[in-house]
Amino acid sequence: MEWLQQECGLTMKYETVRQFVRHKLQAKLKVPRPRSLKQAAAAIATFKKTSAWL
């Protein structure tokens, strides 16, 4: 919302922007998947360092 105001000078309600993005652009809000409490922090750090997409 703030980005639209700063960059484009537009003031819109959140729901209006969400509906436009969801229905006209056919995009979905991206949220991270929940993590298991059993995961080791060291294993996560190693994965992030060695994965090709990061």
CORFEN-V670745 format. One record per backbone hydrogen bond with DSSP energy under -0.5 kcal/mol. NH is the residue of the N-H (numbers start at 0). CO is the residue of the C=O. If there is no record, write none. Layout:
# CORFEN-V670745
nh->NH co->CO
nh->NH co->CO
This chain:
# CORFEN-V670745
nh->4 co->0
nh->5 co->1
nh->6 co->2
nh->7 co->3
nh->8 co->3
nh->8 co->4
nh->9 co->3
nh->11 co->9
nh->16 co->12
nh->17 co->13
nh->18 co->14
nh->19 co->15
nh->20 co->16
nh->21 co->17
nh->22 co->18
nh->23 co->18
nh->23 co->19
nh->24 co->19
nh->26 co->20
nh->30 co->28
nh->38 co->35
nh->43 co->39
nh->44 co->40
nh->45 co->41
nh->46 co->42
nh->47 co->43
nh->48 co->44
nh->49 co->45
nh->50 co->46
